[in-house]
Amino acid sequence: MTRRELVATVIVAVIAFPLMFIFTGAIIDARARAREAPFRAVLGNARFEQLMAGEVGVPHYLGASLLAPDFTLPMQGGGQWSLSEHRGKVLVINFWTVTCRPCIQEMPTLELLAEITEDWNDVEVVAISTDRSWDEVETIIAASSKITSLLDSEREVVTGKFGTRLFPETWIIDGDGVVRFRFDGALDWSDPVALDLIRAYR
């Protein structure tokens, strides 16, 4: 290698290495932004940044440090449903009541979500009503629904274990039983952004 070729190689290396570093950093940043995108879209940038910084409270929750409390409730159509028996699945659990207008407006999107995720096999949509009877529940959720419908008329689970007092409220619990996300208020759960958010925990 001649002196001129050596100098040219050094110059190329001096220029190329910083560019490779910048390019690699840009790719890593782009991937992180892509993972964050559904959360930012659903929560808003400001609340997302607050939650990432560890700020608790309402609205919403985002994290990986809370283990969901186990519970057992009666199922629509008969039988009992226990959280601990569904380890390995991502659970989208919605708390609602027939007296809540946003709950009723949101419910068709949860129904559609249940139909979409039926083929995923590792996601289950669960709606827990705090109403007095199945007759009330079935004015909104048909017995043939793809949603797993549970009844908590005494609010022992919804308020007693999860602390929920305002509806609707939706929790996402991962396959290990860890609470990963809580959304306070109504949302279109069949929207592609919401589906991407759920996929993040599969």
C-alpha positions in Angstrom: 0.0 0.0 0.0 1.4 3.4 -1.0 1.5 6.3 1.3 -1.3 8.0 -0.7 -3.5 4.9 -0.3 -2.8 4.7 3.4 -3.8 8.3 3.9 -6.9 7.8 1.8 -7.8 4.7 3.9 -7.3 6.7 7.2 -9.5 9.6 5.9 -12.3 7.2 4.9 -12.1 5.4 8.3 -12.2 8.8 10.2 -15.3 9.8 8.2 -17.0 6.4 8.1 -16.8 5.4 11.8 -18.7 8.4 13.1 -21.3 8.0 10.4 -21.7 4.3 11.2 -22.1 5.3 14.9 -24.8 7.9 14.0 -26.6 5.5 11.7 -26.6 2.7 14.3 -27.9 5.2 16.9 -30.6 6.3 14.5 -31.8 2.7 13.9 -31.9 2.0 17.6 -33.8 5.2 18.2 -36.2 4.5 15.4 -37.0 1.0 16.8 -37.6 2.5 20.3 -39.9 5.1 18.8 -41.8 2.4 16.9 -42.3 0.4 20.1 -43.5 3.6 21.9 -45.8 4.8 19.1 -49.0 3.0 20.2 -48.5 4.1 23.8 -47.9 7.7 22.8 -50.9 7.6 20.5 -53.2 6.2 23.2 -51.9 8.1 26.2 -50.6 11.3 24.6 -46.9 12.3 24.6 -47.1 14.3 27.9 -48.7 11.5 29.9 -46.5 8.9 28.3 -43.4 10.8 29.4 -44.7 11.2 32.9 -45.4 7.5 33.2 -42.0 6.6 31.8 -40.5 8.9 34.4 -42.2 7.0 37.2 -45.1 9.3 37.9 -48.0 7.4 39.3 -51.7 8.3 39.8 -54.4 8.9 37.3 -55.1 8.9 34.5 -53.6 5.6 33.3 -50.8 3.3 34.4 -47.8 1.9 32.5 -45.2 -0.3 34.2 -44.1 -3.8 35.1 -43.9 -3.9 38.9 -47.5 -4.8 39.9 -48.7 -8.4 40.2 -52.4 -8.6 39.5 -54.4 -9.8 42.4 -55.9 -13.3 41.9 -59.7 -13.6 42.0 -62.6 -15.9 41.0 -65.9 -14.7 39.7 -69.0 -16.3 38.1 -69.1 -16.5 34.3 -72.0 -15.7 32.1 -73.6 -19.0 31.2 -72.3 -20.7 34.3 -69.1 -21.8 35.9 -66.3 -19.8 37.6 -63.4 -17.9 36.1 -60.1 -17.5 38.0 -57.3 -15.2 37.0 -54.6 -17.6 38.1 -55.9 -20.3 35.7 -55.1 -18.1 32.7 -51.4 -17.6 33.1 -49.7 -17.5 29.7 -52.4 -15.4 28.2 -52.5 -11.6 27.8 -55.7 -10.5 29.5 -57.5 -7.4 28.5 -59.9 -6.8 31.5 -62.6 -4.2 31.3 -64.5 -2.9 34.3 -68.0 -1.6 33.4 -71.6 -1.1 34.3 -74.9 -0.7 32.4 -75.4 2.7 34.1 -72.2 4.0 32.4 -72.8 5.6 29.0 -69.1 5.5 27.9 -69.0 1.8 28.9 -71.9 1.0 26.6 -70.5 3.1 23.7 -67.1 1.3 24.1 -68.5 -2.3 24.4 -68.9 -2.9 20.7 -65.2 -2.2 20.2 -64.3 -4.8 22.9 -66.6 -7.2 21.2 -64.7 -6.7 17.9 -61.4 -7.0 19.8 -62.5 -10.3 21.2 -63.4 -11.5 17.7 -60.1 -10.3 16.2 -58.0 -11.9 19.0 -59.9 -15.2 19.0 -57.4 -16.6 16.5 -54.4 -15.3 18.4 -54.9 -18.0 21.2 -52.8 -16.1 23.7 -55.1 -13.1 24.3 -58.4 -13.1 26.1 -60.9 -10.2 26.5 -62.7 -10.2 29.8 -65.5 -7.8 30.8 -66.4 -7.6 34.5 -69.7 -6.0 35.3 -70.6 -4.5 38.7 -74.3 -4.7 37.9 -76.9 -6.6 40.1 -77.8 -9.4 37.8 -77.1 -11.3 34.6 -80.4 -9.9 33.2 -78.8 -6.4 33.3 -75.5 -7.5 31.9 -77.3 -9.3 29.0 -78.9 -6.1 27.8 -75.4 -5.2 26.6 -73.4 -8.4 26.3 -75.2 -11.3 24.6 -74.7 -14.8 25.9 -73.2 -15.7 22.5 -70.5 -13.0 22.9 -66.8 -13.8 22.3 -66.1 -11.7 25.4 -65.5 -13.6 28.7 -68.2 -11.9 30.8 -68.0 -12.0 34.6 -70.2 -10.5 37.3 -69.0 -8.7 40.4 -72.2 -7.3 41.9 -70.6 -6.6 45.3 -67.5 -5.0 43.7 -65.3 -7.2 45.8 -62.8 -7.5 42.9 -63.3 -4.3 40.9 -63.1 -2.0 43.8 -61.9 -4.2 46.6 -58.9 -5.7 44.8 -58.2 -3.3 41.9 -59.4 0.0 43.5 -61.6 1.0 40.6 -64.4 3.4 41.3 -64.9 5.1 37.9 -65.9 3.4 34.7 -64.9 2.3 32.2 -61.4 1.2 33.1 -59.4 -1.4 31.2 -56.3 -3.3 32.4 -53.8 -5.3 30.4 -52.2 -8.1 32.3 -49.3 -10.1 30.7 -48.8 -13.8 30.6 -46.9 -13.8 33.9 -49.8 -12.1 35.7 -48.1 -8.7 35.8 -50.2 -5.5 35.3 -48.6 -3.7 32.4 -51.1 -1.1 31.4 -54.3 0.6 32.6 -56.5 2.9 30.5 -58.9 5.1 32.3 -62.0 6.0 30.2 -63.4 4.7 26.9 -61.2 3.7 24.0 -61.8 2.1 20.6 -60.2 -1.2 21.4 -60.5 -2.4 17.8 -58.4 0.5 16.4 -55.1 -0.7 14.9 -53.2 1.4 17.4 -54.9 -0.4 20.3 -54.2 -3.7 18.6 -50.5 -2.8 18.3 -50.5 -1.9 22.0 -51.9 -5.3 23.0 -49.4 -7.1 20.6 -46.6 -5.5 22.5 -47.3 -7.8 25.5 -47.7 -11.0 23.5 
